[in-house]
Amino acid sequence: MTLSHCAFVFPGQGSQKVGMLAGAHAAFPAVRETFDEASAALGMDVWSLVQEGPQEALNLTATTQPILLTASVALWRAWRAAGGAEPALLAGHSLGEFSALVCAGSLAFDDAVRLVRQRGEFMQTAVPLGEGGMAAIIGLDDESIDRICGEVSAAGDGEVAAVNFNSPGQVVIAGHAAAVEQASAALKAAGAKRAMPLPVSAPFHTSLMRPAGERLAEVLASIAIQAPAIPVVHNVHARPESDPERIRSLLVEQIYSPVQWTACVAYMAAQGVTQVVECGPGKVLSGLNKRIDGALQSHSLEEPTGLADTLAALA
């Protein structure tokens, strides 16, 4: 059975925290088994790191990515084991797209968990520490942000661009640290309510990530990708793809292309989706989705009670 009005969405970096999924781990064998699988694939005790931290270790890109993928897949498996039906569509924010592809049967979990650790390493090392930056811009339209970033980049103090279109009025910019700082000041002068530097170690989803994309392409070449059993809406162009080779190339492009999250959610709503389940730690995407389309109903699987409530709500 498919829930024709339902989509599952998978969070990206920023949703990790020490102690996450403790209740789900205690309640659901599928969660315990998934973390054990990840530990075997990575050669480290993933569950201990998630529960004991420190947070600084969880925040390292090469650690964050496999941990969040594991958490999301674990909750998906717990949902299916509890009798939860398949949704009509899947989508993930940045790293979350890999979680979506695992849950769609397109990527094998053990392949994906190793792949995203490498993806994190490639992204981390593409730009030397301290040379890149990101900032969240609140309360300004997309067109003004694109224009001002273009003007700052053209002035020659480095490159900056809009990279995450998260919801109307919330866009993340990234690039060379000095250019991000200049653009932030110019965007505030143009009417942005806030320009908040983000605690990240690299300018994700910019053209500065192309070296990471090239390295990821080499690794992806040897990984099996199947046609997804559930359509996955991709960040790069906000549409599903069924061709494995096209999916392979989109996973590479995604590293240095903007995340079109607003367009992804709008696409799902246009397909008749009214219920969206956040399958992973935190409720970041639920907040964004509400701002994109106020008619969408959000659900979370992070806590055991959330899973039971969502099963009841969607029955």
C-alpha positions in Angstrom: 0.0 0.0 0.0 1.2 3.5 -0.8 0.2 6.7 1.1 -0.7 8.7 -2.0 -0.8 12.1 -0.2 2.3 11.5 1.9 6.0 12.3 1.4 9.0 11.4 3.7 11.8 14.0 4.0 15.3 13.4 5.4 17.4 16.1 7.1 20.9 17.2 6.3 23.8 18.6 8.4 22.8 20.6 11.4 20.2 18.2 12.8 22.8 16.1 14.7 23.0 16.3 18.5 24.6 14.2 21.3 22.0 11.8 22.7 19.7 11.7 19.7 17.5 8.7 19.1 18.0 7.3 22.6 14.3 6.5 22.9 14.0 5.0 19.4 17.1 2.9 20.0 15.6 1.4 23.2 12.2 0.9 21.6 12.9 -0.4 18.1 15.1 -3.4 17.2 15.4 -2.0 13.6 17.2 1.1 15.0 19.7 -0.9 17.0 20.4 -3.2 14.0 20.9 -0.2 11.7 23.5 1.4 14.0 25.2 -2.0 14.4 25.4 -2.2 10.5 26.9 1.3 10.3 29.5 0.5 12.9 30.5 -2.6 11.0 30.7 -0.7 7.7 32.7 2.2 9.2 34.9 0.2 11.6 33.9 2.4 14.6 31.2 2.4 17.3 28.7 4.8 15.8 26.1 4.5 18.6 28.6 5.3 21.4 29.7 8.4 19.5 26.1 9.5 19.0 25.3 9.1 22.7 28.6 10.2 24.3 29.9 12.8 21.8 31.6 15.2 22.2 29.4 17.4 20.1 32.6 18.7 18.3 33.2 15.2 17.0 29.6 14.9 15.8 29.9 18.2 14.0 32.9 17.1 11.9 31.5 16.9 8.3 33.1 13.4 7.7 31.4 12.1 10.9 28.1 14.1 10.7 27.2 12.7 7.3 27.3 8.9 8.0 25.7 9.5 11.5 22.7 11.4 10.1 22.3 8.9 7.2 22.3 6.1 9.7 19.8 7.8 12.0 17.4 8.5 9.1 17.6 5.0 7.7 17.1 3.5 11.2 13.9 5.5 11.7 12.6 4.5 8.2 13.2 0.8 9.0 11.4 1.2 12.3 8.5 2.8 10.5 8.3 -0.1 8.0 8.7 -2.7 10.7 5.8 -1.1 12.6 3.6 -1.6 9.5 4.0 2.0 8.2 3.1 2.2 4.5 5.3 3.5 1.7 4.9 7.2 0.9 4.3 8.5 -2.6 7.5 10.6 -2.7 10.9 11.0 -0.9 13.2 13.9 -0.7 16.3 14.9 1.4 18.0 18.1 2.1 21.6 17.9 0.8 23.1 14.9 2.6 19.5 13.8 3.2 19.1 13.0 -0.5 21.5 10.0 0.1 19.2 8.8 3.0 16.2 9.1 0.6 18.0 7.0 -2.0 18.8 4.3 0.5 15.2 4.2 1.6 14.0 4.1 -2.0 16.2 1.0 -2.6 18.5 2.9 -5.0 21.6 2.7 -2.9 22.7 -0.1 -0.5 23.0 1.1 3.1 26.5 -0.1 3.7 27.7 1.5 0.4 26.0 4.7 1.2 27.3 5.0 4.8 30.9 4.7 3.5 30.2 6.9 0.5 28.9 9.8 2.6 31.9 9.6 5.0 34.1 10.1 2.0 31.8 12.8 0.7 32.3 14.6 4.0 36.1 14.2 3.8 36.1 15.5 0.2 34.0 18.5 1.1 36.0 19.2 4.2 39.3 19.3 2.3 38.2 21.0 -0.9 38.7 24.5 0.6 41.4 25.1 3.3 40.0 25.6 6.8 39.2 29.3 7.5 39.0 30.3 3.8 35.3 29.5 3.3 32.2 30.5 5.1 28.4 30.3 5.0 25.6 32.6 6.4 21.9 32.4 6.7 20.0 35.4 5.3 16.6 36.0 6.8 13.9 38.3 5.4 15.0 39.1 1.9 13.8 37.9 -1.5 15.8 35.4 -3.6 16.3 37.8 -6.5 17.9 40.5 -4.3 20.2 37.9 -2.7 21.3 36.5 -6.1 21.9 40.0 -7.4 23.9 41.3 -4.4 26.0 38.1 -4.3 26.8 38.5 -8.0 27.9 42.1 -7.4 30.2 41.2 -4.5 31.7 38.3 -6.5 32.3 40.6 -9.5 34.1 43.1 -7.3 36.9 40.6 -7.0 37.3 39.8 -3.2 36.3 36.2 -3.7 33.2 34.3 -4.7 29.9 34.2 -2.9 26.5 32.8 -4.0 23.1 31.7 -2.7 23.4 28.0 -2.1 20.4 26.8 0.0 16.9 28.1 -1.0 15.4 26.7 2.2 12.1 28.6 2.3 10.7 32.0 1.3 12.7 34.5 3.3 15.4 32.0 4.4 18.4 31.6 2.0 21.9 30.5 2.9 24.9 32.1 1.1 28.4 30.6 0.9 31.8 31.2 -0.6 35.1 32.7 0.3 35.0 34.0 3.9 35.7 37.6 3.0 33.1 37.7 0.3 30.5 36.1 2.5 31.2 38.8 5.1 30.9 41.6 2.5 27.7 40.1 1.0 26.2 39.8 4.5 26.7 43.5 5.2 25.4 44.5 1.8 22.3 42.2 2.2 21.5 43.7 5.6 21.8 47.2 4.1 19.4 46.1 1.4 16.8 45.1 4.0 17.6 41.6 5.3 16.4 41.2 8.9 19.4 39.0 9.8 22.6 37.7 8.4 23.9 35.0 10.6 27.3 33.3 10.1 26.9 29.5 10.3 29.2 27.2 12.3 30.4 25.2 9.3 33.8 24.3 8.2 33.5 24.7 4.4 31.4 26.6 1.8 29.1 23.8 0.8 27.1 23.8 -2.5 29.3 26.4 -4.2 31.5 26.0 -7.3 34.5 25.9 -4.8 33.3 22.3 -4.1 34.0 21.1 -7.7 37.2 19.3 -6.6 35.1 17.4 -4.0 32.6 16.6 -6.8 35.3 15.2 -9.0 36.6 12.9 -6.2 33.1 11.8 -5.4 32.5 10.9 -9.0 35.5 8.6 -8.9 34.1 6.7 -5.9 30.5 6.7 -7.2 31.7 5.0 -10.5 32.2 1.8 -8.6 29.0 1.8 -6.6 25.8 0.1 -7.7 22.8 2.4 -8.2 19.3 1.0 -8.9 16.2 2.7 -10.2 14.4 3.9 -7.0 11.3 1.9 -6.0 9.8 5.2 -4.6 10.4 8.4 -6.6 13.1 10.7 -5.0 12.9 14.5 -5.7 16.4 15.7 -6.3 17.9 18.9 -4.8 19.5 20.1 -8.1 16.3 20.5 -10.2 13.4 19.5 -7.9 12.3 16.5 -10.0 12.5 12.7 -9.6 14.7 10.6 -11.8 14.5 6.9 -12.6 17.7 6.4 -14.6 20.6 5.2 -12.3 23.2 7.0 -14.4 21.3 10.3 -14.2 21.0 9.8 -10.4 24.8 9.2 -10.3 25.6 12.4 -12.1 23.1 14.4 -9.9 24.8 13.2 -6.7 28.0 14.7 -8.1 26.4 18.0 -9.3 24.6 18.4 -5.9 27.9 19.0 -4.1 28.6 22.2 -6.0 25.0 23.3 -6.9 22.4 25.1 -4.8 19.9 23.1 -2.8 16.5 24.0 -4.3 14.5 22.9 -1.2 11.7 25.4 -1.7 11.2 24.1 -5.2 11.4 20.4 -4.0 8.6 21.0 -1.5 6.5 22.9 -4.0 6.9 20.1 -6.4 5.6 17.5 -3.9 2.7 19.7 -2.9 1.8 20.0 -6.6 1.7 16.2 -6.9 -1.0 16.2 -4.2 1.1 15.7 -1.1 -0.6 17.1 2.0 1.3 15.1 4.8 5.0 15.3 5.2 6.9 13.0 7.6 10.4 14.1 8.8 12.4 10.9 9.0 15.5 11.8 11.1 16.6 13.7 14.1 15.1 17.2 14.8 12.4 19.2 13.1 14.3 21.6 10.9 12.6 20.5 7.7 9.1 20.6 9.3 9.7 24.3 10.1 10.9 25.1 6.6 8.1 23.1 4.9 5.4 25.0 6.9 6.9 28.3 5.6 6.9 27.0 2.0 3.3 25.8 2.1 1.2 26.4 5.2 -1.3 23.7 4.2 1.2 20.9 4.6 0.8 18.8 7.8 4.1 17.8 9.4 4.9 14.7 11.4 8.1 13.5 13.1 9.5 10.0 13.8 12.3 10.9 16.1 10.6 9.8 19.3 8.8 6.5 19.7 5.6 8.4 20.5 6.0 10.3 17.3 6.1 7.1 15.3 3.0 5.8 17.0 1.2 9.2 16.5 2.2 9.3 12.8 1.0 5.7 12.2 -2.4 6.7 13.7 -2.6 10.0 11.8 -1.8 8.4 8.4 -3.8 5.2 8.9 
